[in-house]
Amino acid sequence: MPSLFCYGTLQVPAVIQTVTGRAHHVIPARLPGYARFSVKDADYPGIVPSKTGETDGVLYDDITAMELATLDRFEGELYTRKLTRVLLEDGSRAEAWTYVIAEGQESRLTGQLWSLDSFIESGLDRFMRSYVEDRRKEYFR
């Protein structure tokens, strides 16, 4: 089964662990050909194809099919899960599922680059309360 590449809030171990119910093995990775932007009025980003873009993130190589179904519900209709090829630190490539902005949803992006450091500093606590902890039961069906 392919791995999962995460470039936004799911890079934070506490977020993915709370959503899926367990900790995951983290591998630094990059996704060439995509650019990451903030979503309007939100603490999280989205990615869209970009010829010159490259998005940093992490690869989870231990995601199960059940966890992917849970993450599909967590991500919602703003995103679609797409099979991509990511670049690992050692120069090798890996096939990975990645949540990209769904067709027709591009206007929800601000055009402003999204920063993981800024999110952790000023948005993580709010995000955990609003999108993760309070709604966790919705993702598990």
Residue, then its C-alpha position, 0 to 999 in steps of 0.5 A: m500500500p502506498s504511503l501518505f505524504c502530508y504537507g500541512t497540519l497533519q505533519v504535526p504528530a499530535v494532529i495525525q495521532t489524534v485523528t487516526g488514534r495512533a502515532h506514526h513513523v515520520i520520514p522527511a520528504r518533498l513533493p516536486g511540482y506542487a505549491r502550498f498556500s493558505v486556505k482562506d479563513a483557515d489555519y490549514p493549507g492546500i496544494v495545487p500543481s505548480k511547474t516550479g513549486e516544491t512542497d516540504g512535508v513528511l511521509y508516513d509509511d505505515i498508514t492503513a486503509m482504515e486510517l486513510a478512510t478516516l483521513d478522507r472524512f477529516e479532509g472533507e470535500l475541499y481535498t481529493r486524495k491523489l497518488t503522487r511521487v515524493l522525494l526522500e532525503d536520500g534522493s530516492r522516490a516513493e509513491a504516496w497518497t497526497y491530499v490536493i485541492a479538489e478541482g473547482q476549489e482553487s479559489r479557496l486558496t489565498g495565494q499566501l504561502w503557508s508556514l508550518d512554524s507560524f501554524i505551530e506558533s499561532g494556530l495549532d492550539r485553536f486548530m486542535r480544539s476546533y477541527v480535531e479534538d471536538r470533532r474526532k468522533e465524526y472521523f471514526r465510523 
